[in-house]
Amino acid sequence: MKKKIRYTDEPLGDIKVIDDFLPSPAELAFNEEQIKVTIGLSKNSVDFFKEQAKKNHTQYQKMIRRLLDLYVAHHQRRSTG
């Protein structure tokens, strides 16, 4: 059996706040060259993107693709800068 974690109300120490670099759902609609892959996603995530895609009159797959592209671009800039 795993040891139960006991949380206390103590100082957390040094905390680093990072910028929120993730785009809004509306910013995820974007066209670009693509390749086909198969990926398993949680139902909750897919349902969220489908709902947002409907609100923004686009396809949920495009929004997921754009999110991944922006994530990669952000981390590529950080690793070269």
Secondary structure as UniProt FT lines:
FT   HELIX           25..28
FT   HELIX           43..55
FT   TURN            56..57
FT   HELIX           60..80
//
